[in-house]
Amino acid sequence: MDYKAVAQQTSQEVFGYNQETSGWKVIKNSPRNRITWDKSLKAYNVIHSIDSGTLICHTITQSFAMGSISPRDFIDVVHIKYYEGNVTIISSKSVDFPGYPPTSDYIRGYNHPCGYVCSPLKENPAYSKLVMFVQTEMKGKLPPSVIEKTMPSNLINFVLNAKDGLRTCKASSGCGNHNTHSTSPKKK
């Protein structure tokens, strides 16, 4: 499988989602650090680096909804791409990868093209806008109503965890920003 081509196609799809206005209403530059701030994850491992911006990652989630949804695992190609205008896209899509078949330990979820678009606000470039596109199939025998009830709080928790992670990173001077705009949300 041409993982690089899948990664580039996924970035284009996520970028297209962000440009679409008819119905659609950065975290850190290194996905390797995600486990340090994303509390929804039990494990997050880069299992193969294709190039500096394209990785194959194995993710294991925590259980959630008070344990009613068991942990899932995902194998994704993750691509980080920088666009003109100081726009960063971190996109991902599930793939099969040799040596990482589904196991009986976890239900293998599937991510359709999804990702995060981080860009400076036009009216105030010192602030960032984070847009998330999530298209996850949790698989298993979950009723859609359970997923629909838990997904919004999981997305909110992700954003709160990311903000905390950025604050911690900035406080320790352990993170850098691509170009010049801050990816850290500012409070007024």
C-alpha positions in Angstrom: 0.0 0.0 0.0 1.3 3.5 -0.8 0.9 5.1 2.6 2.3 8.4 1.5 -0.3 8.7 -1.3 -3.1 7.8 1.2 -1.7 10.4 3.6 -1.6 13.1 1.0 -5.1 12.3 -0.3 -6.4 12.4 3.3 -4.8 15.9 3.9 -6.4 17.1 0.7 -9.8 15.8 1.8 -9.5 17.4 5.3 -8.4 20.7 3.7 -11.4 20.5 1.4 -13.7 20.0 4.4 -12.3 23.1 6.0 -12.9 25.1 2.8 -16.5 23.9 2.4 -19.0 26.4 3.6 -22.3 25.0 2.5 -23.0 22.7 5.5 -19.9 22.4 7.7 -19.8 24.6 10.4 -2.3 22.5 16.3 -2.0 20.7 18.7 1.7 20.0 18.9 3.8 19.5 15.8 4.8 16.1 17.0 2.1 13.4 17.3 4.6 11.4 19.4 3.8 13.7 22.3 0.0 13.2 22.2 -0.1 10.6 24.9 1.3 13.2 27.4 -1.8 15.4 27.1 -4.7 13.4 25.5 -6.3 11.7 28.5 -8.7 9.7 26.2 -5.7 7.5 25.2 -4.3 4.5 26.9 -1.5 4.2 24.3 -0.2 6.1 21.3 2.7 4.7 19.4 4.4 5.7 16.2 5.0 2.3 14.6 6.5 3.5 11.3 7.9 6.8 10.1 7.5 7.4 6.4 9.0 10.9 6.4 9.1 13.8 8.9 5.4 14.5 8.4 3.9 11.1 7.7 3.6 8.4 10.3 1.8 5.1 10.9 0.4 5.2 14.5 -1.2 2.6 16.7 -3.7 4.2 19.1 -5.5 2.5 22.0 -8.3 4.5 23.7 -9.4 4.4 27.3 -12.8 3.0 28.0 -15.4 5.8 28.2 -19.0 6.5 29.0 -18.5 5.2 32.5 -17.1 1.9 31.1 -20.0 1.2 28.8 -17.7 1.7 25.8 -14.7 -0.6 25.9 -11.3 0.5 24.6 -10.7 0.6 20.9 -7.6 0.4 18.9 -6.8 2.1 15.6 -4.0 1.9 13.0 -3.8 5.2 11.2 -1.6 7.0 8.7 -1.1 10.5 10.2 0.1 13.3 8.0 1.1 16.8 9.1 1.0 19.4 6.3 1.7 23.1 6.3 -0.3 25.3 3.9 0.1 28.9 2.8 -1.4 31.4 5.3 0.1 29.6 8.3 -2.4 26.8 8.2 -1.5 23.4 9.7 -3.4 20.3 9.0 -3.0 17.1 11.0 -5.0 14.4 9.2 -5.4 10.7 9.6 -7.1 7.7 8.1 -7.2 4.1 9.1 -5.0 1.7 7.2 -3.9 -1.9 7.4 -0.3 -2.3 8.4 1.8 -5.5 8.5 2.4 -6.8 11.9 -0.6 -5.1 13.5 -3.7 -7.1 12.8 -6.8 -6.7 14.9 -6.5 -8.7 18.2 -9.0 -10.1 20.7 -7.7 -7.5 23.2 -9.5 -4.5 21.6 -12.2 -3.8 19.1 -10.5 -2.3 16.0 -12.2 1.0 15.1 -12.0 2.7 11.8 -11.2 6.4 11.0 -12.4 7.7 7.7 -10.5 10.8 6.6 -10.4 13.0 9.6 -8.2 15.6 11.2 -7.5 19.0 12.7 -7.1 22.3 10.9 -5.3 25.0 12.8 -5.2 28.5 11.4 -4.8 32.0 12.6 -8.0 34.0 13.0 -8.4 36.5 10.1 -9.6 39.2 12.5 -6.8 38.6 15.0 -3.8 36.4 13.8 -2.5 36.2 17.4 -5.4 33.8 18.1 -5.9 30.4 16.5 -8.9 28.6 15.2 -9.0 24.8 15.6 -11.5 22.9 13.4 -11.9 19.2 14.0 -13.3 16.7 11.5 -14.1 13.4 13.1 -15.4 10.4 11.1 -14.9 7.4 13.3 -16.6 4.0 13.2 -16.4 2.6 16.7 -17.3 -0.9 15.4 -18.5 -3.5 17.8 -22.1 -3.8 18.9 -22.7 -0.3 20.1 -26.1 1.2 19.6 -25.8 4.5 17.7 -27.6 6.3 20.5 -24.7 5.5 22.9 -22.2 6.9 20.5 -24.3 10.0 19.7 -24.6 10.7 23.5 -20.9 10.3 24.3 -19.1 11.7 21.2 -19.8 15.4 22.0 -18.3 15.2 25.5 -15.3 13.3 24.2 -14.7 16.1 21.6 -15.0 18.8 24.3 -12.6 16.8 26.6 -10.1 16.5 23.7 -10.1 20.3 23.2 -9.7 20.9 27.0 -6.9 18.4 27.2 -5.2 20.0 24.2 -5.5 23.4 25.8 -4.0 22.1 29.0 -1.2 20.3 27.1 -0.4 23.6 25.2 -0.2 25.5 28.5 2.1 22.9 30.0 4.2 22.8 26.9 4.5 26.6 26.8 5.3 26.8 30.5 8.2 24.3 30.1 9.3 25.9 26.8 9.2 22.4 25.4 7.2 23.1 22.3 7.7 25.3 19.3 5.3 26.8 16.8 5.5 26.5 13.1 6.1 30.0 11.6 5.0 32.7 14.0 1.4 32.4 15.1 0.6 30.9 18.5 -1.4 27.7 18.6 -2.3 28.3 22.2 -5.7 29.7 22.9 -5.6 33.0 24.6 -8.1 34.2 27.2 -9.4 37.7 27.2 
